[in-house]
Structures are given as C-alpha cells and as structure tokens.
Amino acid sequence: MNLDFSGKKALVIGDVMLDQYAYHISRGQSPEAPVPDLLEEDDHIESKLGGAANVAANLQALGIETALAGVIGHDLTAEIFKDLLGDINFIPFVDENRPTTRKKRILASSKAHPPYQIVRLSRESTEPISPELQSEVISKLSEEMKSAHILVFADYNKGFLTERIIKELKHLLPIPKVVDTKPQKIGLYKGWKFGGDLWLKPNIKEVEEITGIPYNGLEDKYTLRATGEFLFNRFYPSNVLLTLGSDGMILYTSPTEFHYLPARQIENADVSGAGDTVNAALAAAIANNYTPLESATIANYAASVVVEKRGTATCSLEELTEAMKDE
C-alpha cells in the first residue's frame, strides 16, 4: 500500500498531559515497610507528550500538519510540556487555578530485571473548566476548525471537553471526526455523523461497560454482532474501530457487518499510549480518503510499531511504511 499523508491538516481537541518516567535502581525491600527501596537518580527522568498531545505527536510524525487544543496550568509541568511540542501548532487555554495534567511513573531496575513500573503518580484536576474559558474555547476552535480536514477528539474526561463545548462544536463543519472518549460521555457524541463521518474508537473494556455485553473471544460471533448493533443503534456512528489489545481490532462498518484485524504478536509489548497512535493513524488515513478497511488496517499496523517501543511513543511514516511493505 502506497502511503502518502501530505497536504492535510488535523485538529486534535482534548485532554493534554505530560507523561514522565523516573528510572531508579532497586536495592531490595525497605527495612521500614514491605515496599521497594529505590536509589533515586535525578537525571533519569524522561518526559514525553501524553494524552491528546501524544495523538498530535503521532499525526505530526506521519506527516500531517497538526494543531492541538487543550488546557494547561501555569506551572513547571506546562513549561516542560510546551518545550516538547516541536512543530505542533499548540492552541493553549490557560487556567491558572488548575495543574497541568501529569502522569509520573516510578520504575525500578536491577541487574536481574529490566525497568518495571512500581507506581504511577497523577497530578490533575477533573473539574470542568470555567464557563468563561469554555466560551473562549468555542470561539477559537470554531475558527480553527475551518482549515482542518479531520478532527480528533481525545476525551479522557479531565474537564476540558465539557458538555457545552461538545454540543457547541457538534455540527459546525461537515468533516470527518474520530472520537475516543470515556463510557460516561459517549452519549454526548451521539449522532455526530450528521455533521460529517463519525468514527468511534473505544477499547473492549469500555465497550463492555457501555453495552453490558461481555467479550467472550473472537469465536463468539453472536456477541460480537450484538455489540455492533448496540453501538450503531444507540450512537449512530459511521464506523466503529474496536481495539481488543493482544487480540487485535474489529472494524464495524454497519450494525451487522464487521471485519477482524489480527494483531502482530510482539514479545514484551508495551501498550502505553498505543490507543493514541491508533487514533492518529486512523485519522491520517481517513483525512486522505482511504476506505474504512484500509484506514483500520493502517491503524492496526501503526499500533504494532509503537508497542515495540518503551513508554509513550510515536510511529513515523517511515516506520509505518516499512511495517506495511507487504500489504
């Protein structure tokens, strides 16, 4: 498949985050409590773009001109975050009363074990942004959307994409939209295909919560079909790309038609941020008028590239082209 994503512009709207990885040396168990004793090394902290910002970074890596809109605080995390953005056109909405969302992972390693995560520390506010800031978001993004070929909503329910913002942006432009949201908010995106194609990109745990239908494996075609019927009859998407982790993906193109895309088997796969890569590759393909099945296939290959990397990562166009050379 010949991949060319040039000449298109994407707008990513959602919850931006800073992902940090602090690497330490394990010295066994602490003498004070049944917890690890780690030797702290201040210069072994790695910072990466996370959340909606990781979606934008993946789009940029695939050659898509990308704009990113999200809320940040007035803090050191915001400064580190902005320094990582590179050529991404960041549209910041600053709220001095909230922290910039940060996920810090503490990892330990030893001679016998490669780095493994001990704990994750979250610094965030999930309160909705103020009504005044919501008005600013709606005004600015209404203009920014006019030059975009694809919209990506990366909604992690951290307070940026409020009910009012979602409703106001709903029918502004008849362009394709990729929506990745939490189960408690998916209903707010109902019917968005009437303002341009709507792609939903949930994972299997989210779908089980939304539908109440258990995932019994790929052999259970009855429940797979029931899942598709529920999603289409309830939310009216154009297509649904359901990610199944190590089982791969299922593309629903109608309530009763679905296609299975197997995952490449990767030893010691790291799935951190893989969903963001799927969103980005899917959006890049849709913006360039690939068919739904081609778009899902591209997203599946992009995921296989990124899970071989440690931590939150991106998939470049060159890496994706190499992975798909026999497709």
Beta strands, then each sheet from edge to edge (+ up, - down):
strand 1: 9-14
strand 2: 16-29
strand 3: 36-39
strand 4: 45-51
strand 5: 65-72
strand 6: 89-94
strand 7: 102-109
strand 8: 116-123
strand 9: 150-154
strand 10: 177-180
strand 11: 198-200
strand 12: 239-243
strand 13: 249-252
strand 14: 258-261
sheet 1: 6+ 5+ 1+ 9+ 10+ 11+ 12+ 13- 14+
sheet 2: 3+ 2- 4+
sheet 3: 3+ 2- 7- 8+
end
